[in-house]
Each structure stands twice: as C-alpha cells, then as structure tokens.
Amino acid sequence: MLRTRLCDVLGIEVPLIGAPYGPFDQVELAAAICESGGLGSLGTAVRPVADLRRQWARMRELTDRPFAINHTLRPLNEEAFQATLDERPAAISFHLGVPDDLVERAHDAGILWIQQVMDVQQAEQAVRAGTDVIVAQGGEAGGQGGEVSTVVLVPQVVDIAAGTPVVAAGGIADGRGLAAALVLGAQGVAIGTRLLASVEMNIAAEWKSRIVAAEARDTIKLAHSDRFMPPFSRPDAYGFPRSLRTAFLEDVEAHPERVQPAEAGPRIVEAMLAGRGHEFLPFTGPSAALVHDILPAAEIVRRIVDDAETILHRTAESCTRAAPH
Ligand SMILES: Cc1cc2nc3c(=O)[nH]c(=O)nc-3n(C[C@H](O)[C@H](O)[C@H](O)COP(=O)(O)O)c2cc1C
C-alpha cells in the first residue's frame, strides 16, 4: 500500500484527503473516505452552528477515524470556529488566507492545522505560522482558488516548505494525478471534483451527471463573485470561484452591475441550504473531464491509490538510463 509521511502526520493509511465542500452536506462521503484510509473533511460555510453540530455527531456515529473540519475567510464564522475547537476534530483545514492567530488557537487545543494556499507567499506565511500540512492548490481547482497552476505551485511550495508535508490539489482525479503529485515532491493529494461524483455525496443527481458529461472547458473561473458571495473577513484574503456554467453565472459575468448583492446573496445561500445550490453555483473543476462514472467513494480511493502505485513502478522501469558512449 502506498504510504507517505503525510499518513504518519495525520494518522491515516493512504495519502489522500477528500476536499471540504463549503455549504454542502458531505457527512456520508467524508466518513466513507475515512473508512477507506484517507482523511475525510467537512465544510462549514454558511451553515448554522446547530446544524454543524448535528453533522459532526452523525460523522462520529459513522467513523472513529481522524477527520478534518474546514473553515475559510469568506467569511470566517467565529462562533462556528469556536464550536470546532470545542469539538476537537483531528485537524482543522483552512482556506483563502493564513490566520496565524487561529493556527495558535487550534494548536493550543491539540488540533492539527492543514493550510490550503494559492501562491508561494501564502505558503511562506503557512510555514511561519507553524502549520502541520500545506495544501498547494492550483488554479484549476473546483471551488474557490487562485490562478497559479498546480504543476507550477506544488514544486514552488515544496522548495520552501522546510519539511512540512505538502499536499497537491487542483486537477487531480485519478492515479496518474496522484503519481504526478508525488513526483513533484508532494506527500499526497486533496481531491474535490472527482469525489463529488461519488455515490455517497449528497448533491443533486443532475450535478453529478453534469460532471460525468463535462468537457474541461465547461467550467469557468468567476471574476465577479463579489456580486453574490460573502465578503472576505480579513484584508489580505482572496479567491476566485471555479464552477460549471449556469444561466445565473453567465448573467453575472456578462452584466455584474445588474446583480444586487443584498438580494442575490441571501437567495443563493437559501438555495444552497435547501439542496438547490447547483442551479446557481455548481463549484466544479476541469478535472470533471477525467470523470466518467459515479462510483462508491471506497472504489474511487482504492483505484487512485492502486493505479498511482502501478504507474510509479512502471515509469521507473521504463525510464532507462542511456548507456555512456
Ligand atoms: C463543491 C466544492 C466546494 C468547495 N468548498 C471548499 C471549502 O469550503 N473550503 C475549502 O478549503 N476548499 C473548498 N473547495 C476546494 C477544495 O478544497 C479543493 O482545493 C479542490 O476541490 C481541489 O481541486 P479539484 O476540484 O480539481 O479536485 C471546494 C471545492 C469544490 C469542488
């Protein structure tokens, strides 16, 4: 079985993290990933704290393995963050900025910190803050992210990580992606888009079918998400969402001035919490083009890890040294 130092740091068996999905209910998927040996994650965005606590209780009924609870700076909900500290998951994962004060609070509570970064400057901040794992997220990621591609960002972050395990995210959907990430110096991968199209993920069947049918160019990076998404909680935070196209998004991008944030924001949050978020904002990356079926999470994890192992062996064997003249 493929193991790396990431497995020792997080107490998992295979070097794969299931991504957090903001407001979407992913308890069954996250638990299935944990039971498959990876690290499952639970998003928190825009959910009331009582709702989150019910999710965490369901999670603990389904697995006693380590999992992560995720927060971001768009926006940071202090009440939900404090509830997370009280819940004491194995790890807190964080995105859209590097908050040293929160890292310290998590460490004081005995919780590991997984920091997602979108550029090398954020990675340097993460190293200074003493985070336990750094996720280098390339701009091809589904959901909110930056602009540097995964294949450029991962080695940059590895070079300055000073021994902190680096995880690659963005565009990774199969064993080839995991093998490539390890060759770039990462200790594992975080996977979002591929795992949305799993049996256990609690999103509309229509969204999963769109992922299976999608071409890489069916996803767009949004320039005007400030017209309908919450503002960032701290000044140096940033992130641009990537999503499958919808009529709503085509409209916002073409005519941002026509969208009224005070009306559109609450309408979309309500749709997300009611399970209709995909009608407006189906966060998805172009790795959807590599997804051809909806499978149980355990099968997805097993195939990715087994295929990566085979590919790494085969590649090492096929790259022979040229004989000296
Ligand atoms: C539906 C969806 C929602 C996401 N929400 C979050 C989130 O709330 N917090 C976070 O840290 N990352 C979030 N992400 C980004 C993932 O953590 C991860 O970086 C990304 O999915 C990796 O790229 P991939 O989609 O190509 O696998 C989200 C991604 C998707 C697809």
Ligand as a Chemical Component Dictionary entry (heavy atoms), coordinates in Angstrom:
data_LIG
# 
_chem_comp.id                   LIG 
_chem_comp.type                 NON-POLYMER 
_chem_comp.pdbx_formal_charge   0 
_chem_comp.three_letter_code    LIG 
# 
loop_
_chem_comp_atom.comp_id 
_chem_comp_atom.atom_id 
_chem_comp_atom.alt_atom_id 
_chem_comp_atom.type_symbol 
_chem_comp_atom.charge 
_chem_comp_atom.model_Cartn_x 
_chem_comp_atom.model_Cartn_y 
_chem_comp_atom.model_Cartn_z 
_chem_comp_atom.pdbx_ordinal 
LIG C1  C1  C 0 -18.023 21.935 -4.443 1  
LIG C2  C2  C 0 -16.723 22.424 -3.885 2  
LIG C3  C3  C 0 -16.729 23.179 -2.723 3  
LIG C4  C4  C 0 -15.514 23.573 -2.125 4  
LIG N1  N1  N 0 -15.544 24.257 -0.935 5  
LIG C5  C5  C 0 -14.382 24.442 -0.255 6  
LIG C6  C6  C 0 -14.409 24.958 1.079  7  
LIG O1  O1  O 0 -15.441 25.280 1.643  8  
LIG N2  N2  N 0 -13.224 25.098 1.719  9  
LIG C7  C7  C 0 -12.026 24.749 1.135  10 
LIG O2  O2  O 0 -10.989 24.845 1.792  11 
LIG N3  N3  N 0 -11.985 24.300 -0.136 12 
LIG C8  C8  C 0 -13.125 24.120 -0.835 13 
LIG N4  N4  N 0 -13.082 23.622 -2.119 14 
LIG C9  C9  C 0 -11.771 23.420 -2.792 15 
LIG C10 C10 C 0 -11.166 22.084 -2.406 16 
LIG O3  O3  O 0 -10.656 22.187 -1.092 17 
LIG C11 C11 C 0 -10.008 21.633 -3.333 18 
LIG O4  O4  O 0 -8.946  22.551 -3.274 19 
LIG C12 C12 C 0 -10.382 21.445 -4.789 20 
LIG O5  O5  O 0 -11.633 20.822 -4.941 21 
LIG C13 C13 C 0 -9.311  20.623 -5.488 22 
LIG O6  O6  O 0 -9.449  20.675 -6.859 23 
LIG P1  P1  P 0 -10.318 19.624 -7.742 24 
LIG O7  O7  O 0 -11.733 20.081 -7.597 25 
LIG O8  O8  O 0 -9.767  19.802 -9.116 26 
LIG O9  O9  O 0 -10.087 18.252 -7.167 27 
LIG C14 C14 C 0 -14.273 23.242 -2.746 28 
LIG C15 C15 C 0 -14.282 22.521 -3.933 29 
LIG C16 C16 C 0 -15.480 22.102 -4.513 30 
LIG C17 C17 C 0 -15.430 21.290 -5.791 31 
# 
loop_
_chem_comp_bond.comp_id 
_chem_comp_bond.atom_id_1 
_chem_comp_bond.atom_id_2 
_chem_comp_bond.value_order 
_chem_comp_bond.pdbx_ordinal 
LIG C1  C2  SING 1  
LIG C2  C3  SING 2  
LIG C2  C16 DOUB 3  
LIG C3  C4  DOUB 4  
LIG C4  N1  SING 5  
LIG C4  C14 SING 6  
LIG N1  C5  DOUB 7  
LIG C5  C6  SING 8  
LIG C5  C8  SING 9  
LIG C6  O1  DOUB 10 
LIG C6  N2  SING 11 
LIG N2  C7  SING 12 
LIG C7  O2  DOUB 13 
LIG C7  N3  SING 14 
LIG N3  C8  DOUB 15 
LIG C8  N4  SING 16 
LIG N4  C9  SING 17 
LIG N4  C14 SING 18 
LIG C9  C10 SING 19 
LIG C10 O3  SING 20 
LIG C10 C11 SING 21 
LIG C11 O4  SING 22 
LIG C11 C12 SING 23 
LIG C12 O5  SING 24 
LIG C12 C13 SING 25 
LIG C13 O6  SING 26 
LIG O6  P1  SING 27 
LIG P1  O7  DOUB 28 
LIG P1  O8  SING 29 
LIG P1  O9  SING 30 
LIG C14 C15 DOUB 31 
LIG C15 C16 SING 32 
LIG C16 C17 SING 33 
# 
